Amino acid sequence: MSKEKEVKIFKQDSNLILEQFPVLKEWAIKNPIKIIQNKNNWDNILKVCNYFKENPQPRLYIRELPINVHTKFIEKNQSIIRELLDIIISHYASKEEINFEKRFNLKYSEPQVRFKILDKEISQRNFMGIDDIAIPITQFESMLLPISKVLIVENKTSLYTTLTLPEMNGAIAIFGSGYSVNNLKNVGWFKDVELLYWGDIDVQGFEILSQFRNYHQHVKSLLMDKETFHTFFENETGTVSNIGIELNLSEQEKLLYDNLKIKNWRLEQEKIPLAWVVEKLKFEQLYR
């Protein structure tokens, strides 16, 4: 394409943008390259922008939006659309959110929280006896059940183990799935329950515990102690950690963490016999 034609298209696109959205004048002055890079898309980009201007809180999935563009157009052009919407609907955009859907009040595919109900009465009364459940995180955050104890377990094997434990009144066990515990950071009702975290005894297990404790300060570690480790350790090596920040751990947890980090040791949850788990839970007075 000749320079003359490129300049002509640039002027046409700039005029089109500013005719519809004068508020983008400063952006256009600062970003001529982006105007040129999107020269074939401005009609559709502006269709999207006009829709959000008229409907700044759509509460729909991206592909449900009644905009006459290709179903994948917004997904493929999120970067430029994000910049423009941050200006056009600045009062409605949640700019602390990285996720496009959350930022612009759209529906999105939520993480699921999988949990097992360890109290048969709660299971019968509220879920017709079903005790293995997965629901979207926002539903979990607003769940109203007579729960007094929550046990977060790091892996699925341990989650299955929880159903073979003696019944725990008012208790559920949640599959934390490693660092995905961040999905639970906004569960407000956690502040009113006894909260325990049971992870692998390795550096990652304690780093996840620290992460979770940053969200919920009262969480206690379970079966992540020196006695359990030395009783069942089988010389298994772990994954090297390069994390250098100060962790949110108790003194005893930090001593064990430092030793594991230096020697790169690991004891997985599933290596701990059920009888030992039961005795530890009894010691913690979790059975009533």
C-alpha positions as CSV (number, residue, x, y, z in Angstrom):
1,M,0.0,0.0,0.0
2,S,1.3,3.4,-0.9
3,K,2.1,6.0,1.8
4,E,-0.5,8.3,0.3
5,K,-3.3,5.7,0.6
6,E,-2.2,4.7,4.1
7,V,-2.4,8.4,5.2
8,K,-5.8,8.7,3.6
9,I,-7.1,5.6,5.4
10,F,-5.6,6.9,8.7
11,K,-7.4,10.2,8.3
12,Q,-10.7,8.5,7.5
13,D,-10.4,6.2,10.5
14,S,-9.4,9.0,12.8
15,N,-12.3,11.1,11.7
16,L,-14.7,8.2,12.1
17,I,-13.5,7.5,15.7
18,L,-13.7,11.1,16.8
19,E,-17.0,11.8,15.1
20,Q,-18.6,9.0,17.2
21,F,-16.4,9.4,20.3
22,P,-14.9,12.9,20.8
23,V,-13.8,11.6,24.3
24,L,-11.1,9.5,22.5
25,K,-9.3,12.6,21.1
26,E,-6.4,12.4,23.5
27,W,-6.1,8.6,23.0
28,A,-6.1,9.1,19.2
29,I,-3.3,11.7,19.3
30,K,-1.2,9.4,21.5
31,N,-1.9,6.2,19.5
32,P,-1.7,6.7,15.7
33,I,0.1,3.4,15.2
34,K,-2.9,1.5,16.9
35,I,-5.3,3.3,14.6
36,I,-3.3,2.2,11.6
37,Q,-2.9,-1.4,12.9
38,N,-6.6,-1.7,13.2
39,K,-7.5,-0.1,9.9
40,N,-9.7,-2.9,8.7
41,N,-11.6,-3.2,12.0
42,W,-12.8,0.2,13.0
43,D,-16.4,-0.2,11.9
44,N,-16.8,-3.2,14.0
45,I,-14.7,-1.9,16.9
46,L,-17.0,1.2,17.1
47,K,-20.1,-1.0,16.9
48,V,-18.9,-2.7,20.1
49,C,-18.0,0.6,21.7
50,N,-21.4,2.1,20.9
51,Y,-23.2,-0.9,22.4
52,F,-21.3,-0.6,25.7
53,K,-21.9,3.2,25.7
54,E,-25.6,2.5,25.6
55,N,-25.4,-0.7,27.8
56,P,-22.5,-0.2,30.2
57,Q,-23.6,-3.1,32.4
58,P,-24.8,-5.8,30.0
59,R,-24.6,-8.9,32.4
60,L,-24.4,-11.1,29.3
61,Y,-21.8,-13.5,28.0
62,I,-19.6,-12.0,25.3
63,R,-21.2,-14.2,22.6
64,E,-24.7,-13.2,23.7
65,L,-24.2,-9.5,23.1
66,P,-26.6,-8.3,20.4
67,I,-23.9,-6.6,18.3
68,N,-23.7,-7.2,14.6
69,V,-20.1,-8.5,14.5
70,H,-18.6,-12.0,14.2
71,T,-19.1,-14.0,17.4
72,K,-15.4,-14.1,18.1
73,F,-14.6,-10.5,17.1
74,I,-14.6,-9.1,20.7
75,E,-12.5,-12.0,21.9
76,K,-9.9,-11.5,19.2
77,N,-9.8,-7.8,19.6
78,Q,-10.0,-7.5,23.4
79,S,-6.8,-5.4,23.8
80,I,-7.8,-2.4,21.7
81,I,-11.5,-2.6,22.8
82,R,-10.3,-2.7,26.5
83,E,-8.3,0.5,26.0
84,L,-11.3,2.3,24.4
85,L,-13.9,1.2,26.9
86,D,-11.7,2.2,29.8
87,I,-12.2,5.7,28.5
88,I,-15.7,5.6,27.1
89,I,-17.4,3.9,30.1
90,S,-14.8,4.7,32.7
91,H,-17.3,5.1,35.5
92,Y,-18.6,1.6,35.0
93,A,-15.3,-0.3,34.3
94,S,-13.8,-2.2,37.2
95,K,-10.2,-1.2,36.3
96,E,-8.7,-3.3,39.1
97,E,-9.9,-6.4,37.2
98,I,-7.6,-8.0,34.6
99,N,-10.3,-10.3,33.3
100,F,-12.2,-8.6,30.4
101,E,-15.6,-9.9,31.4
102,K,-15.2,-8.9,35.0
103,R,-13.9,-5.5,34.0
104,F,-16.8,-4.7,31.8
105,N,-19.7,-6.2,33.7
106,L,-20.2,-9.3,31.6
107,K,-21.0,-12.8,32.6
108,Y,-18.1,-15.2,32.5
109,S,-17.3,-18.9,33.1
110,E,-16.8,-19.0,36.8
111,P,-14.5,-21.3,38.6
112,Q,-16.3,-24.2,40.3
113,V,-15.9,-25.0,44.0
114,R,-16.0,-28.7,44.6
115,F,-16.8,-29.8,48.2
116,K,-17.9,-32.8,50.1
117,I,-20.4,-32.6,52.9
118,L,-19.0,-34.5,56.0
119,D,-22.3,-34.1,58.0
120,K,-25.0,-36.6,56.8
121,E,-27.8,-34.5,58.3
122,I,-26.7,-31.4,56.3
123,S,-26.5,-33.6,53.2
124,Q,-29.9,-35.1,53.7
125,R,-31.7,-31.9,54.6
126,N,-30.2,-29.7,51.9
127,F,-29.1,-31.9,49.0
128,M,-31.3,-35.1,49.2
129,G,-28.3,-37.1,50.5
130,I,-25.8,-35.9,47.8
131,D,-22.5,-35.3,49.5
132,D,-20.1,-34.6,46.6
133,I,-21.0,-31.2,45.0
134,A,-19.5,-28.6,42.6
135,I,-21.0,-25.1,42.2
136,P,-19.9,-21.8,40.8
137,I,-17.8,-19.7,43.2
138,T,-20.4,-16.8,43.4
139,Q,-23.0,-19.4,44.5
140,F,-20.6,-20.8,47.0
141,E,-19.9,-17.4,48.4
142,S,-23.5,-16.8,49.2
143,M,-24.3,-20.4,50.4
144,L,-26.3,-20.6,53.6
145,L,-25.7,-23.8,55.5
146,P,-25.2,-24.7,59.2
147,I,-21.5,-25.1,58.7
148,S,-19.0,-24.6,61.6
149,K,-15.9,-26.3,60.2
150,V,-14.3,-26.1,56.8
151,L,-11.4,-28.3,55.7
152,I,-9.4,-27.3,52.6
153,V,-7.5,-30.2,51.1
154,E,-4.9,-29.8,48.4
155,N,-5.5,-32.8,46.2
156,K,-8.3,-35.1,45.1
157,T,-7.0,-38.3,46.7
158,S,-7.3,-36.6,50.1
159,L,-10.7,-35.2,49.2
160,Y,-12.0,-38.7,48.6
161,T,-10.4,-39.8,51.9
162,T,-12.5,-37.3,53.8
163,L,-15.7,-39.2,53.1
164,T,-14.3,-42.3,54.8
165,L,-13.6,-40.4,58.0
166,P,-15.9,-40.6,61.0
167,E,-18.7,-38.1,60.6
168,M,-17.8,-34.5,61.4
169,N,-20.8,-32.4,62.6
170,G,-21.3,-29.2,60.7
171,A,-18.3,-29.8,58.4
172,I,-17.4,-29.7,54.7
173,A,-14.2,-30.5,52.9
174,I,-13.2,-28.4,49.9
175,F,-10.9,-29.4,47.0
176,G,-8.3,-26.5,47.1
177,S,-6.5,-27.7,44.0
178,G,-3.2,-26.2,44.9
179,Y,-2.8,-22.5,44.1
180,S,-6.4,-22.3,43.0
181,V,-7.3,-21.5,46.7
182,N,-7.2,-17.9,45.5
183,N,-10.7,-18.6,44.2
184,L,-11.8,-18.8,47.8
185,K,-10.4,-15.4,48.9
186,N,-13.8,-13.6,48.9
187,V,-15.8,-16.2,50.8
188,G,-17.1,-13.9,53.5
189,W,-18.7,-16.6,55.7
190,F,-15.4,-18.2,56.2
191,K,-14.8,-15.7,59.0
192,D,-17.5,-17.4,61.1
193,V,-16.2,-21.0,60.8
194,E,-13.2,-23.0,62.0
195,L,-11.0,-23.1,59.0
196,L,-8.3,-25.7,58.4
197,Y,-5.8,-26.3,55.5
198,W,-4.4,-29.7,54.8
199,G,-1.7,-29.7,52.1
200,D,1.3,-31.8,51.1
201,I,4.3,-31.4,53.5
202,D,6.6,-29.7,51.0
203,V,7.6,-26.2,50.2
204,Q,4.6,-25.7,47.8
205,G,2.2,-26.9,50.4
206,F,3.4,-24.3,52.9
207,E,3.5,-21.6,50.2
208,I,-0.1,-22.3,49.4
209,L,-1.0,-22.3,53.1
210,S,0.7,-18.8,53.4
211,Q,-1.3,-17.6,50.4
212,F,-4.5,-18.8,51.8
213,R,-3.7,-17.3,55.2
214,N,-3.2,-13.9,53.6
215,Y,-6.9,-14.1,52.6
216,H,-8.2,-15.7,55.9
217,Q,-5.9,-15.0,58.8
218,H,-7.5,-17.5,61.2
219,V,-6.8,-20.6,59.1
220,K,-4.9,-23.4,60.9
221,S,-2.7,-26.0,59.2
222,L,-3.6,-29.6,59.7
223,L,-1.3,-32.7,59.3
224,M,1.5,-30.5,58.2
225,D,3.7,-30.9,61.3
226,K,7.2,-32.2,62.0
227,E,5.9,-35.4,63.7
228,T,3.7,-36.4,60.8
229,F,6.5,-35.7,58.3
230,H,9.3,-37.7,60.1
231,T,6.9,-40.6,60.8
232,F,6.0,-41.2,57.1
233,F,8.7,-39.5,55.1
234,E,10.1,-41.9,52.4
235,N,13.0,-39.8,51.0
236,E,10.9,-38.3,48.2
237,T,12.2,-35.2,46.6
238,G,10.0,-32.2,45.8
239,T,9.9,-29.3,43.4
240,V,12.5,-26.6,44.0
241,S,11.1,-23.3,45.0
242,N,12.6,-19.9,44.2
243,I,10.2,-17.9,46.3
244,G,12.2,-15.4,48.5
245,I,9.4,-13.5,50.2
246,E,8.5,-13.8,53.9
247,L,5.7,-16.3,54.2
248,N,2.7,-16.0,56.5
249,L,3.5,-19.0,58.6
250,S,3.7,-19.8,62.3
251,E,7.1,-20.3,63.9
252,Q,6.9,-24.1,63.8
253,E,5.5,-24.1,60.3
254,K,8.4,-21.9,59.1
255,L,11.0,-24.1,60.8
256,L,9.7,-27.1,58.9
257,Y,9.3,-25.1,55.7
258,D,12.9,-23.9,55.8
259,N,14.2,-27.5,56.4
260,L,12.1,-28.8,53.5
261,K,13.4,-26.0,51.2
262,I,17.0,-26.6,52.0
263,K,16.8,-30.4,51.5
264,N,14.1,-30.4,48.8
265,W,12.0,-33.0,50.7
266,R,8.4,-33.9,50.2
267,L,5.7,-36.0,51.8
268,E,2.4,-36.2,49.9
269,Q,-0.9,-36.3,51.6
270,E,-1.8,-39.7,50.3
271,K,1.2,-41.2,52.0
272,I,-0.3,-40.6,55.4
273,P,-2.4,-43.6,56.7
274,L,-6.1,-43.0,57.4
275,A,-5.7,-44.1,61.0
276,W,-3.2,-41.3,61.6
277,V,-5.4,-38.7,60.0
278,V,-8.3,-39.8,62.2
279,E,-6.2,-39.6,65.4
280,K,-5.0,-36.1,64.4
281,L,-8.5,-34.9,63.8
282,K,-9.6,-36.3,67.1
283,F,-6.7,-34.5,68.8
284,E,-7.9,-31.2,67.2
285,Q,-11.3,-32.0,68.6
286,L,-13.0,-31.9,65.2
287,Y,-15.3,-34.8,66.0
288,R,-18.1,-34.0,68.4
